[in-house]
Amino acid sequence: MKYIEKRKPPESLERYKETAGANFDDLPSNVKSELKQQLADEQGDICCYCGKRISPDHHSVIEHLLPKGDKRYTHLQLVYTNLVCSCDGGEQERTGRPKREKKLFPSHCDDKKNDSIIPVTPLDENVESLFSYDDEGHIYGRTTDAQKTIEILNLDCSTIVHRRKAAFEAYSSLDSASDIEWASEIARLKGRNKDNQYEEYCFAVIYFIEHYLAI
């Protein structure tokens, strides 16, 4: 999970909120499209939870940190600081597959969270320091709240573990790099590329480099 610095909400969303009976489920398509685009942009086109590459028009969803399905938080359904962009949690991979094959793509992120409340969110400035990883791609919470968040979002499911491990393996052959070279690569991973995107799983890769390679 990577820290998300929220921007000002899109003007189209703020205008829509002023209409009578405004609610998330009835968002006009153009307002929803602009909202999703901005959410993905401010996240560097990675999932707010697992760090997978996302795009606003392909298998991603607008996620409510405090669930709109919980009556206690219905009033936050259009509040921009409660909105982030998640991957579809494996829904696309499961679609159209026999039941026995669907088990190979476990639910995670928004799809798994549903109306649960996570104690750690990507809006916490120190969020990246609350998780650790082993060299096989598994994730661990450094606090009770972080571990509970992993379980609610299923961030240690086989799908995400395999993807993180693949991201790590891309660096394993570079274990002879110098300290200066590693520092340069970490700086690159902390920033965005020419397309204003973060690398997939960049926060996990940084941890892997710092704890398994640049030592």
C-alpha positions as CSV (number, residue, x, y, z in Angstrom):
1,M,0.0,0.0,0.0
2,K,1.4,3.4,-1.0
3,Y,0.5,6.8,0.5
4,I,-2.0,8.8,-1.6
5,E,-1.8,12.5,-1.4
6,K,-5.3,13.7,-2.3
7,R,-5.9,16.6,-4.6
8,K,-8.8,19.0,-4.9
9,P,-11.9,17.2,-6.1
10,P,-13.0,17.5,-9.8
11,E,-15.3,20.5,-10.3
12,S,-17.8,18.3,-12.1
13,L,-18.2,16.3,-8.9
14,E,-18.6,19.3,-6.7
15,R,-21.3,20.7,-9.1
16,Y,-23.1,17.4,-9.1
17,K,-23.1,17.3,-5.2
18,E,-25.2,20.5,-5.3
19,T,-28.1,18.9,-7.2
20,A,-31.1,17.6,-5.3
21,G,-30.8,14.0,-4.3
22,A,-27.2,13.6,-5.4
23,N,-25.8,10.2,-4.6
24,F,-23.0,8.0,-5.8
25,D,-25.1,5.3,-7.6
26,D,-26.7,8.0,-9.8
27,L,-23.5,9.7,-10.8
28,P,-23.7,10.9,-14.4
29,S,-21.4,8.9,-16.7
30,N,-19.3,12.0,-17.6
31,V,-18.8,12.9,-13.9
32,K,-17.9,9.4,-12.9
33,S,-15.5,9.1,-15.8
34,E,-13.7,12.3,-14.8
35,L,-13.7,11.3,-11.2
36,K,-12.2,7.9,-11.9
37,Q,-9.5,9.4,-14.2
38,Q,-8.4,11.8,-11.5
39,L,-8.3,9.1,-8.8
40,A,-6.2,6.9,-11.0
41,D,-3.9,9.8,-11.9
42,E,-3.3,10.9,-8.3
43,Q,-2.4,7.3,-7.5
44,G,0.1,7.0,-10.4
45,D,-2.1,4.4,-12.0
46,I,-1.6,1.7,-9.4
47,C,-4.3,0.1,-7.2
48,C,-4.9,1.9,-3.9
49,Y,-4.4,-1.3,-2.0
50,C,-2.2,-3.9,-3.8
51,G,-0.2,-1.7,-6.2
52,K,-1.3,-3.5,-9.4
53,R,-1.3,-1.4,-12.5
54,I,-4.8,0.0,-13.2
55,S,-6.4,2.3,-15.8
56,P,-9.6,4.3,-15.4
57,D,-11.3,2.5,-18.3
58,H,-10.1,-1.1,-17.7
59,H,-11.1,-3.4,-14.8
60,S,-10.9,-0.8,-12.0
61,V,-13.5,0.5,-9.6
62,I,-14.1,3.6,-7.5
63,E,-13.7,2.5,-3.9
64,H,-15.1,4.1,-0.7
65,L,-12.7,3.9,2.2
66,L,-15.6,4.2,4.6
67,P,-18.2,2.1,2.9
68,K,-21.2,3.7,1.4
69,G,-23.2,0.6,2.1
70,D,-22.9,1.3,5.8
71,K,-25.6,3.7,6.9
72,R,-23.1,5.4,9.3
73,Y,-21.1,6.6,6.3
74,T,-23.8,7.2,3.7
75,H,-23.1,11.0,4.0
76,L,-19.6,10.4,2.8
77,Q,-20.5,8.7,-0.5
78,L,-19.5,11.7,-2.6
79,V,-16.8,13.1,-0.3
80,Y,-13.6,13.1,-2.4
81,T,-11.3,12.3,0.5
82,N,-13.3,9.1,1.0
83,L,-12.8,8.0,-2.6
84,V,-9.9,6.0,-4.1
85,C,-9.4,3.8,-7.1
86,S,-9.0,0.0,-6.7
87,C,-8.3,-2.9,-9.0
88,D,-11.3,-5.2,-9.6
89,G,-9.9,-7.7,-7.1
90,G,-9.7,-10.6,-9.6
91,E,-13.3,-10.3,-10.9
92,Q,-12.2,-10.1,-14.5
93,E,-10.0,-13.2,-14.2
94,R,-12.8,-15.2,-12.6
95,T,-15.5,-14.1,-15.2
96,G,-16.6,-17.0,-17.4
97,R,-14.4,-19.6,-15.7
98,P,-15.7,-22.9,-14.3
99,K,-16.1,-22.8,-10.5
100,R,-13.0,-24.9,-9.9
101,E,-10.9,-22.5,-11.8
102,K,-12.3,-19.4,-10.1
103,K,-10.6,-20.5,-6.9
104,L,-7.3,-19.9,-8.6
105,F,-8.1,-16.1,-8.6
106,P,-9.1,-15.3,-5.1
107,S,-11.0,-12.1,-4.3
108,H,-8.9,-9.2,-3.0
109,C,-8.8,-5.4,-2.5
110,D,-12.1,-3.7,-3.1
111,D,-13.9,-6.9,-4.2
112,K,-12.9,-8.6,-0.9
113,K,-13.4,-5.6,1.4
114,N,-17.0,-5.0,0.5
115,D,-18.5,-3.0,3.4
116,S,-15.7,-3.8,5.9
117,I,-13.7,-1.0,7.5
118,I,-10.0,-1.2,7.3
119,P,-8.0,0.3,10.2
120,V,-5.1,1.3,7.9
121,T,-5.7,3.2,4.7
122,P,-3.5,4.6,1.9
123,L,-4.3,8.1,3.2
124,D,-2.1,7.4,6.3
125,E,1.2,9.2,5.6
126,N,3.3,6.5,7.2
127,V,1.4,3.6,5.6
128,E,4.4,2.2,3.7
129,S,6.3,1.7,7.0
130,L,3.5,-0.5,8.5
131,F,4.1,-3.4,6.2
132,S,7.0,-5.8,5.4
133,Y,7.6,-8.4,2.8
134,D,9.7,-11.6,2.5
135,D,11.6,-12.5,-0.7
136,E,8.8,-14.9,-1.8
137,G,6.3,-12.0,-2.1
138,H,4.4,-12.5,1.2
139,I,3.2,-9.4,3.1
140,Y,3.2,-8.9,6.9
141,G,1.7,-6.3,9.1
142,R,4.1,-4.6,11.5
143,T,1.2,-3.6,13.8
144,T,-2.1,-5.3,14.8
145,D,-4.0,-2.9,12.6
146,A,-1.8,-3.4,9.6
147,Q,-2.2,-7.2,9.9
148,K,-6.0,-6.9,10.2
149,T,-6.0,-4.7,7.1
150,I,-4.0,-7.4,5.2
151,E,-6.6,-10.0,6.2
152,I,-9.7,-7.8,5.3
153,L,-8.2,-7.0,1.8
154,N,-6.7,-10.5,1.4
155,L,-3.4,-8.8,0.4
156,D,-1.5,-12.1,1.0
157,C,-3.6,-14.1,-1.4
158,S,-1.7,-16.3,-4.0
159,T,-2.4,-13.9,-6.9
160,I,-0.8,-10.9,-5.3
161,V,2.0,-12.9,-3.7
162,H,3.0,-14.3,-7.2
163,R,2.9,-10.9,-8.8
164,R,5.0,-9.3,-6.0
165,K,7.5,-12.2,-6.3
166,A,7.8,-11.7,-10.1
167,A,8.5,-8.0,-9.5
168,F,11.2,-8.9,-7.0
169,E,12.8,-11.5,-9.3
170,A,13.3,-8.8,-11.9
171,Y,15.9,-7.4,-9.5
172,S,17.4,-10.5,-8.1
173,S,20.0,-10.8,-10.9
174,L,21.2,-7.3,-10.1
175,D,22.5,-8.2,-6.5
176,S,26.0,-7.0,-7.4
177,A,24.9,-3.4,-8.0
178,S,26.7,-0.7,-6.1
179,D,25.2,1.3,-3.3
180,I,25.0,4.3,-5.5
181,E,23.2,2.3,-8.2
182,W,20.7,1.0,-5.7
183,A,20.1,4.4,-4.3
184,S,19.5,5.7,-7.8
185,E,17.0,2.9,-8.5
186,I,15.1,3.4,-5.2
187,A,14.8,7.1,-6.0
188,R,13.4,6.2,-9.4
189,L,10.9,3.8,-7.9
190,K,9.8,6.5,-5.4
191,G,9.0,8.8,-8.3
192,R,6.8,8.6,-11.4
193,N,7.8,7.8,-15.0
194,K,7.4,9.9,-18.1
195,D,3.7,8.9,-18.2
196,N,3.2,10.1,-14.6
197,Q,2.8,6.5,-13.4
198,Y,4.4,4.6,-10.5
199,E,5.9,1.2,-11.2
200,E,3.6,-1.7,-10.2
201,Y,4.3,-2.8,-6.6
202,C,6.9,-0.1,-6.3
203,F,6.6,0.2,-2.5
204,A,7.1,-3.6,-2.1
205,V,10.1,-3.6,-4.5
206,I,11.7,-0.7,-2.6
207,Y,11.4,-2.8,0.6
208,F,12.9,-5.8,-1.2
209,I,15.8,-3.9,-2.5
210,E,16.5,-2.2,0.9
211,H,16.3,-5.4,2.9
212,Y,17.5,-8.2,0.6
213,L,19.8,-6.6,-2.0
214,A,21.3,-3.3,-1.0
215,I,22.9,-4.7,2.2
